[in-house]
Amino acid sequence: MEGNHGATIGRLDEDSVFYMQSRGMDLESTYELMAEARMENVIHSISDKSIQAYIEETIRGKGKEEE
């Protein structure tokens, strides 16, 4: 990943970033984990389970293609 991760997923809680890094997580992994958690919250707020599943599959599929 390149660029300003904070701009991509919104302002991150600096305390959370510090905590994760103090436990050995690198910055990129920290951003990825926090972004995934935010996306999960949004996805699970959708009442239609089929739409939830479609979005999750689409996101997972795109992640696999980028690796």
C-alpha positions, 0 to 999 in steps of 0.5 A: 500500500502506498500513500497516506493511509489515514486519508484512505480510511479516516483519522485513526485513533493514535492510541490504538495505533501506538498500542498495536505497534507496541505489541509488535505490529507494523504500521501497514498491518495496523492500518489494514486491521483497523480498516477491516474492522471499520468495514466490518462494522459498516457491512454488518449494519446492512440489514439484508444478509445477501447484500452483506455476503455480496459485499464481503465476497467482493472485498475479499476477492479484490484483496486476493487479486491485489496480493 
